[in-house]
Every structure is written in C-alpha cells, then in structure tokens.
Amino acid sequence: METWIHALRSTRIYGESALEVHLWLDQYWNLDPEDHTHRLILHNEEGIEKGVKKFGEWARKHIELHIKEDDEGEGYRIRNI
C-alpha cells in the first residue's frame, strides 16, 4: 500500500494522518519496491517499539494499523535488528 494511502486511512480512523510516522515506516521502500523486503526492517514488533520511542505513544495505533494493512491481517513479522 502506498504511504499516502496509509496516512489517509489514519485520518479516517483516528482523525490525524500521522504522515511522518508512515513515511518513517516506509523509509526503506526504495531498497526493492517489487518484493517488499523493506517490510522486514520496521514492519514488526521491534519496529513498533522503535516508532513509539521516536514519535511517542500516540503513534502506536498508526504504526500497528500500517503494519496490519501491509500484512493484510496476517500478523506482525518478527525480526530482531
């Protein structure tokens, strides 16, 4: 899902776009946009905690929504970085 769509969905659900959070989560997208390997870096439980540390607790719901949407409800990928 494109980053701007994540921000739009956050706005609809939570009343704020959290665009900076979604951009941060997808910052490695250009590594290989075709196979989504960028998701292995921050789209996991550790990425959630890093995002909360960076942006504050308010960002958790946006991060979790972003990851769930990208994983299509399959759950978080877990990878220690």
JOCORMO-V903129 format. One record per residue. N is the residue number from 1. OMEGA is omega in whole degrees, 0 to 359 (none if undefined). Layout:
N	OMEGA
N	OMEGA
This chain:
1	180
2	185
3	182
4	178
5	175
6	180
7	178
8	179
9	176
10	179
11	180
12	185
13	188
14	178
15	177
16	187
17	184
18	183
19	181
20	178
21	181
22	176
23	178
24	180
25	183
26	185
27	181
28	182
29	184
30	177
31	177
32	186
33	182
34	185
35	173
36	178
37	179
38	182
39	179
40	186
41	185
42	183
43	183
44	183
45	179
46	177
47	177
48	182
49	176
50	179
51	178
52	178
53	182
54	188
55	183
56	184
57	180
58	184
59	185
60	184
61	179
62	179
63	180
64	178
65	180
66	182
67	179
68	178
69	180
70	179
71	180
72	176
73	182
74	181
75	183
76	170
77	182
78	178
79	175
80	182
81	none
